[in-house]
């Protein structure tokens, strides 16, 4: 599609400008995803708010990246796989975990693998994961409330994955070292 302009601090007005200004202050730059989402300021604000809430979930930074990468990988979002691979590196997520998700392979850590499988199953089944996925997730030490936290991460990434699909968002230089293409 790519009919959606990526707004910048110079081109955005009103609420969109405020969102981009805040993003610049918080992240040190305005990712193209947020510049694109700012065309609908409510979407950009919702995405950023959900992201903050997901960061406050019971999941560790590594577990959060497993969820976000698994959703993006399943949805074949080249932008988000690259971006979250970079963020995962910054958060010291083990490289083998990131590479397993990027390559749609099992994670060696069985606990993280149960999280990846449940996340992928939730997305693939449109919210109807198998009893086996849930059972394996709980057996690996997670609790029932964390199933809903996975849903929070799925919702967050669905907003960005679909935006990137519609806009064909250009990958930021900050993420280019981790560029990814679906096979």
Rosetta silent file (secondary structure, phi, psi, omega in degrees, C-alpha in Angstrom):
SEQUENCE: XXXXXXXXXXXXXXXXXXXXXXXXXXXXXXXXXXXXXXXXXXXXXXXXXXXXXXXXXXXXXXXXXXXXXXXXXXXXXXXXXXXXXXXXXXXXXXXXXXXXXXXXXXXXXXXXXXXXXXXXXXXXXXXXXXXXXXXXXXXXXXXXXXXXXXXXXXXXXXXXXXXXXXXXXXXXXXXXXXXXXXX
SCORE:     score description
SCORE:     0.000 S_00000001
   1 L     0.000  -63.342  176.978    0.000    0.000    0.000 S_00000001
   2 L    45.260   40.054  174.853    2.587    2.537    1.210 S_00000001
   3 L   -99.737    3.061 -178.812    0.194    5.478    0.935 S_00000001
   4 L   -96.482  123.311  179.373    0.801    6.466    4.536 S_00000001
   5 L   -71.760  142.205  171.408    3.269    9.274    5.084 S_00000001
   6 L   -90.699  108.138 -178.247    5.893    8.843    7.766 S_00000001
   7 L   -73.334  151.329  176.278    5.513   12.026    9.773 S_00000001
   8 L  -124.364  174.177  175.994    8.510   13.777   11.279 S_00000001
   9 L   -59.695  -28.652  179.629    8.873   16.490   13.884 S_00000001
  10 L   -79.107  -26.941 -175.238    8.979   18.957   10.993 S_00000001
  11 L  -104.692  -19.410 -177.509    5.813   17.705    9.274 S_00000001
  12 L   -78.145  147.292  179.356    3.594   16.612   12.182 S_00000001
  13 L  -126.072  156.717  172.973    1.031   18.966   13.667 S_00000001
  14 H    55.964 -131.451 -176.803   -0.956   19.063   16.902 S_00000001
  15 H   -61.514  -36.347  178.288   -1.256   15.826   18.831 S_00000001
  16 H   -60.454  -42.942  179.143    0.866   13.971   16.275 S_00000001
  17 H   -63.484  -41.622  179.712    3.714   16.437   16.868 S_00000001
  18 H   -61.951  -41.344  178.971    3.392   16.040   20.630 S_00000001
  19 H   -64.321  -44.258 -179.787    3.618   12.256   20.332 S_00000001
  20 H   -66.766  -38.324  177.741    6.691   12.470   18.103 S_00000001
  21 H   -61.505  -45.639  178.807    8.329   15.016   20.427 S_00000001
  22 H   -63.900  -40.594  178.158    7.767   12.736   23.405 S_00000001
  23 H   -62.587  -44.142  177.617    9.072    9.750   21.447 S_00000001
  24 H   -57.520  -45.350 -178.892   12.209   11.693   20.497 S_00000001
  25 H   -66.088  -38.790 -177.030   12.787   12.577   24.148 S_00000001
  26 H   -78.756  -36.806 -173.070   12.208    9.007   25.360 S_00000001
  27 H  -110.418  -10.826 -178.857   14.070    7.043   22.663 S_00000001
  28 L    85.783   -7.089  174.505   16.562    9.549   21.277 S_00000001
  29 L  -162.861  167.871  178.182   14.988    9.312   17.803 S_00000001
  30 L  -106.281  105.172  177.227   11.581    8.859   16.216 S_00000001
  31 L   -59.032  145.162  179.872   11.264    5.357   14.751 S_00000001
  32 H   -56.724  -31.920  177.261    9.541    5.308   11.377 S_00000001
  33 H   -57.430  -48.409 -177.883    6.836    3.092   12.875 S_00000001
  34 H   -68.606  -37.062  175.962    5.798    5.842   15.298 S_00000001
  35 H   -61.465  -34.936  177.429    6.058    8.445   12.535 S_00000001
  36 H   -75.083  -46.857  179.407    3.657    6.360   10.476 S_00000001
  37 H   -59.980  -28.953 -177.075    1.295    5.630   13.350 S_00000001
  38 H   -64.156  -13.023  172.411    1.182    9.362   14.141 S_00000001
  39 H   -60.166  -28.505  172.872   -1.050    9.813   11.099 S_00000001
  40 H  -122.047   86.669 -173.866   -3.693    8.505   13.512 S_00000001
  41 H   -50.056  -33.897  178.742   -2.500    9.976   16.823 S_00000001
  42 H   -63.048  -37.307  177.931   -4.857    7.738   18.815 S_00000001
  43 H   -65.208  -48.158 -179.885   -3.142    4.666   17.314 S_00000001
  44 H   -60.909  -44.133 -179.988    0.344    5.954   18.143 S_00000001
  45 H   -64.420  -41.773  179.119   -0.720    6.887   21.671 S_00000001
  46 H   -63.386  -45.380 -179.359   -2.408    3.513   22.193 S_00000001
  47 H   -59.790  -47.517 -179.502    0.625    1.597   20.918 S_00000001
  48 H   -64.780  -39.252  178.928    3.019    3.501   23.180 S_00000001
  49 H   -66.988  -43.771  178.688    0.699    3.109   26.184 S_00000001
  50 H   -63.780  -39.748  177.727    0.246   -0.622   25.606 S_00000001
  51 H   -59.013  -43.268  178.430    4.021   -0.958   25.222 S_00000001
  52 H   -64.406  -42.459  178.238    4.559    0.701   28.588 S_00000001
  53 H   -63.712  -39.449  179.050    1.955   -1.546   30.204 S_00000001
  54 H   -65.229  -36.677  176.406    3.561   -4.643   28.679 S_00000001
  55 H   -61.916  -27.256 -179.241    6.922   -3.545   30.110 S_00000001
  56 L   -89.321    2.418  178.986    5.218   -3.499   33.527 S_00000001
  57 L   -68.329  176.189  179.551    3.942   -7.075   33.139 S_00000001
  58 L   -76.441   -8.085 -179.546    5.354   -9.930   35.192 S_00000001
  59 L   -75.338  143.406  174.129    7.509  -11.039   32.259 S_00000001
  60 L   -69.583  165.015  175.607   11.243  -10.376   32.288 S_00000001
  61 H   -54.710  -39.113  178.280   12.724   -8.294   29.452 S_00000001
  62 H   -63.644  -46.403  179.800   13.824  -11.546   27.776 S_00000001
  63 H   -63.361  -38.665  177.292   10.345  -13.031   28.051 S_00000001
  64 H   -60.363  -44.264 -179.927    8.813   -9.825   26.717 S_00000001
  65 H   -67.934  -32.251  175.098   11.055   -9.960   23.664 S_00000001
  66 H   -60.001  -47.034  179.876   10.173  -13.630   23.123 S_00000001
  67 H   -62.826  -50.987 -174.428    6.500  -12.659   22.931 S_00000001
  68 H   -65.255  -39.631  177.555    7.054   -9.591   20.740 S_00000001
  69 H   -70.148  -39.940 -178.896    9.427  -11.376   18.366 S_00000001
  70 H   -63.230  -42.395  177.976    7.232  -14.482   18.136 S_00000001
  71 H   -63.473  -48.325 -177.514    4.188  -12.422   17.137 S_00000001
  72 H   -63.803  -37.714  178.049    6.192  -10.383   14.629 S_00000001
  73 H   -65.466  -47.022 -179.671    7.817  -13.508   13.183 S_00000001
  74 H   -61.645  -42.137 -179.533    4.494  -15.260   12.762 S_00000001
  75 L   -79.982    1.280  178.420    2.961  -12.157   11.152 S_00000001
  76 L    54.248   44.667  177.982    6.045  -11.815    8.927 S_00000001
  77 L   -90.953  100.159 -176.332    6.611   -8.196    9.952 S_00000001
  78 H   -61.396  -38.392 -179.822   10.077   -7.429    8.655 S_00000001
  79 H   -62.909  -52.554 -175.027   10.185   -4.079   10.455 S_00000001
  80 H   -69.912  -33.530  176.261    9.254   -5.428   13.897 S_00000001
  81 H   -63.278  -44.333  178.366   11.469   -8.512   13.693 S_00000001
  82 H   -64.527  -46.823 -177.736   14.447   -6.248   12.948 S_00000001
  83 H   -62.333  -46.499 -177.564   13.481   -3.689   15.590 S_00000001
  84 H   -76.068  -22.979  171.014   12.893   -6.244   18.348 S_00000001
  85 H   -65.137  -41.001  178.446   16.037   -8.168   17.440 S_00000001
  86 H   -66.617  -46.971  178.955   17.934   -4.922   18.044 S_00000001
  87 H   -61.687  -40.390  178.134   16.083   -4.189   21.273 S_00000001
  88 H   -59.996  -41.829  176.708   16.708   -7.769   22.422 S_00000001
  89 H   -60.703  -43.804 -179.688   20.441   -7.270   21.866 S_00000001
  90 H   -63.449  -28.664 -179.317   20.312   -4.055   23.901 S_00000001
  91 L   -95.419    9.777  178.054   18.560   -5.970   26.702 S_00000001
  92 L    60.359   33.285  171.919   21.128   -8.801   26.600 S_00000001
  93 L   -69.003  132.911 -179.148   18.637  -11.427   25.457 S_00000001
  94 L   -53.192  134.195 -177.628   20.728  -14.477   24.510 S_00000001
  95 H   -59.066  -36.290 -179.757   21.465  -14.451   20.775 S_00000001
  96 H   -64.150  -30.293  177.376   20.454  -18.106   20.395 S_00000001
  97 H   -68.502  -47.790 -179.831   16.964  -17.208   21.664 S_00000001
  98 H   -62.098  -46.163 -178.119   16.620  -14.358   19.166 S_00000001
  99 H   -65.515  -36.899  178.132   17.962  -16.442   16.282 S_00000001
 100 H   -60.831  -45.060 -179.373   15.669  -19.366   17.087 S_00000001
 101 H   -66.477  -46.774 -179.515   12.622  -17.108   16.879 S_00000001
 102 H   -57.088  -34.387 -177.267   13.833  -15.331   13.736 S_00000001
 103 L   -97.042    8.347  179.671   14.361  -18.740   12.083 S_00000001
 104 L    54.780   46.813  179.241   11.112  -20.223   13.412 S_00000001
 105 L  -117.980  157.343  176.885   13.018  -22.871   15.341 S_00000001
 106 L   -63.045  145.492  173.973   12.513  -24.152   18.892 S_00000001
 107 L   -84.725  135.837 -178.658   14.309  -22.275   21.668 S_00000001
 108 L   -62.054  -36.870  177.800   16.647  -24.545   23.629 S_00000001
 109 L   -70.290  112.530 -172.528   15.432  -23.129   26.956 S_00000001
 110 H   -63.247  -32.647  178.166   12.241  -25.169   27.489 S_00000001
 111 H   -66.155  -49.121  178.588   10.533  -22.464   29.560 S_00000001
 112 H   -65.107  -33.609  178.113   11.078  -19.794   26.907 S_00000001
 113 H   -65.622  -38.103  177.642   10.069  -22.299   24.236 S_00000001
 114 H   -65.742  -33.444  175.951    6.732  -22.880   25.983 S_00000001
 115 H   -68.752  -43.857  177.874    6.213  -19.102   25.961 S_00000001
 116 H   -61.806  -45.343 -178.313    7.093  -18.881   22.259 S_00000001
 117 H   -64.621  -43.563  179.363    4.763  -21.771   21.400 S_00000001
 118 H   -63.564  -44.188  179.898    1.843  -20.383   23.386 S_00000001
 119 H   -58.852  -50.044 -179.371    2.314  -16.935   21.836 S_00000001
 120 H   -62.632  -39.623 -179.910    2.454  -18.330   18.316 S_00000001
 121 H   -65.469  -39.806  177.813   -0.518  -20.586   19.000 S_00000001
 122 H   -61.093  -43.937 -179.265   -2.593  -17.648   20.284 S_00000001
 123 H   -68.712  -49.049 -176.460   -1.841  -15.672   17.106 S_00000001
 124 H   -61.996  -38.588 -176.122   -2.260  -18.601   14.717 S_00000001
 125 L   -90.759    3.598 -177.839   -5.522  -19.750   16.307 S_00000001
 126 L    55.213   43.902  174.693   -6.875  -16.191   16.623 S_00000001
 127 L    93.572    9.794  178.130   -7.153  -16.543   20.377 S_00000001
 128 L  -119.079   64.056 -177.368   -8.086  -20.213   20.627 S_00000001
 129 L   -65.162  156.155  179.994   -4.783  -21.843   21.709 S_00000001
 130 L   -70.378  153.907  175.153   -4.665  -25.592   22.181 S_00000001
 131 H   -59.356  -33.339 -179.403   -5.000  -27.143   25.601 S_00000001
 132 H   -65.202  -43.356  178.702   -1.521  -28.607   25.012 S_00000001
 133 H   -60.877  -43.990 -179.790    0.044  -25.138   24.538 S_00000001
 134 H   -66.805  -44.246  179.650   -1.611  -23.901   27.709 S_00000001
 135 H   -59.714  -47.644  179.534   -0.686  -27.050   29.624 S_00000001
 136 H   -62.373  -41.153  179.073    2.955  -26.876   28.532 S_00000001
 137 H   -60.402  -49.410 -179.289    3.091  -23.162   29.416 S_00000001
 138 H   -68.215  -37.162  179.996    1.732  -23.756   32.920 S_00000001
 139 H   -66.720  -23.141 -179.310    3.882  -26.857   33.438 S_00000001
 140 L   -85.361    2.518  173.814    7.003  -24.802   32.696 S_00000001
 141 L   110.411   -2.076  175.621    6.304  -22.581   35.703 S_00000001
 142 L   -80.010  164.705  179.254    4.147  -19.802   34.325 S_00000001
 143 L  -115.518  163.373 -174.472    0.800  -18.955   35.919 S_00000001
 144 H   -55.887  -40.135 -178.276   -2.648  -18.498   34.394 S_00000001
 145 H   -61.277  -25.390  179.922   -2.634  -14.689   34.628 S_00000001
 146 H   -72.305  -19.235  173.087    0.430  -14.661   32.380 S_00000001
 147 H   -61.202  -41.035  179.126   -1.647  -16.107   29.551 S_00000001
 148 H   -70.875  -30.158  175.175   -3.485  -12.789   29.550 S_00000001
 149 H   -68.577  -32.436  172.561   -0.179  -10.906   29.606 S_00000001
 150 H   -61.968  -43.251  178.396    0.729  -12.794   26.431 S_00000001
 151 H   -58.711  -38.633  176.905   -2.542  -11.493   24.969 S_00000001
 152 H   -59.701  -46.786  177.922   -1.415   -7.961   25.904 S_00000001
 153 H   -64.270  -38.230  177.668    1.829   -8.455   23.968 S_00000001
 154 H   -62.887  -44.152  178.796   -0.060   -9.960   21.031 S_00000001
 155 H   -61.342  -44.067  178.402   -2.355   -6.943   20.945 S_00000001
 156 H   -58.364  -50.083 -176.240    0.576   -4.539   21.020 S_00000001
 157 H   -72.274  -29.170  176.458    2.383   -6.254   18.179 S_00000001
 158 H   -61.564  -41.545  177.393   -0.762   -6.698   16.119 S_00000001
 159 H   -58.109  -47.477 -177.041   -1.120   -2.899   16.048 S_00000001
 160 H   -76.619  -39.959 -179.956    2.433   -2.404   14.815 S_00000001
 161 H   -60.111  -46.083 -178.181    2.619   -5.444   12.517 S_00000001
 162 H   -68.662  -37.723  176.017   -0.544   -4.451   10.690 S_00000001
 163 H   -59.989  -46.165 -179.249    0.531   -0.813   10.462 S_00000001
 164 H   -65.605  -35.633  176.876    3.831   -1.878    8.922 S_00000001
 165 H   -64.255  -44.966 -179.191    2.084   -4.193    6.476 S_00000001
 166 H   -66.841  -38.593 -172.768   -0.231   -1.403    5.339 S_00000001
 167 H   -96.625  -12.610 -172.635    2.474    1.246    5.138 S_00000001
 168 L    50.315   52.626 -173.969    5.481   -0.833    4.087 S_00000001
 169 L   -55.982  131.149  178.936    7.338    1.132    6.758 S_00000001
 170 L   -71.325  134.014 -179.856   10.950    1.860    5.890 S_00000001
 171 L   -69.042  132.134  178.210   13.402    0.232    8.295 S_00000001
 172 L   -70.860  147.609  176.060   15.286    2.740   10.433 S_00000001
 173 H   -54.668  -32.386 -179.386   19.091    2.748   10.228 S_00000001
 174 H   -61.770  -22.002 -177.122   19.145    1.896   13.957 S_00000001
 175 H  -109.720   -3.835 -170.470   17.601   -1.494   13.141 S_00000001
 176 H   -64.851  -26.733  178.452   19.222   -2.232    9.775 S_00000001
 177 H   -65.433  -18.997 -179.829   21.950   -4.501   11.160 S_00000001
 178 H  -113.031   26.423  178.965   19.154   -6.906   12.096 S_00000001
 179 L   -52.813  147.607 -175.095   17.169   -6.696    8.863 S_00000001
 180 L  -145.988  144.662  174.608   15.050   -9.792    8.319 S_00000001
 181 L  -129.748  140.906  176.634   12.969  -11.289    5.527 S_00000001
 182 L   -68.369  146.202  179.590   10.397  -14.057    5.804 S_00000001
 183 L   -87.683    0.000    0.000   11.383  -17.243    4.032 S_00000001
